[in-house]
């Protein structure tokens, strides 16, 4: 089996208008690994994920996934390669019901087997959604909407799953359920890249950690390294 990483970002530079958002960013997500991308608000974390998924374009640098260059590939083709992005703000279709949201995600990922069991798999992970299949997504609670966003990602059979601030605005008990779902997804062999403000929760799940500030990677290591790193503590407010 190829040893090409799930994601290999090299020398990425991205700007909004004339303002540079990312400065020579390099990140590697090994196959089957969970990588946390941490840092303060405005550090460039979401921009990194948007650039990988093709929503934004890099001025300089390369993005390779499973041995294929994707930095000049349209976003829909990136998604079809099994690279799934759960954006900040959930990205669901609020006027559609839960089932319709899930059905729209089915078939997006290149590895979807089309066996029709995807909805059952998603609702098994989030039973509350199984009781709300006919309910419009916009009428769900915030936590249920985030569950739906993650369930949509499961439907797409991700090889690489990128999740941006899954815990935003949610109660800790809901965050716990969502991270347990991420742990189950990782256990299937999928690779994960997580942007997250719940630092300790992210460290418990991650195999590797990158710390970003002002568009620059300022620290890299394993979770225990981050817990003991003065630099990480300075940027994250203390990881322990």
Beta strands, then each sheet from edge to edge (+ up, - down):
strand 1: 7-16
strand 2: 19-29
strand 3: 34-38
strand 4: 60-65
strand 5: 68-69
strand 6: 83-86
strand 7: 160-164
strand 8: 191-195
strand 9: 208-213
strand 10: 216-221
sheet 1: 2+ 1- 4+ 5-
sheet 2: 6+ 7+ 8+ 3+ 9+ 10-
end
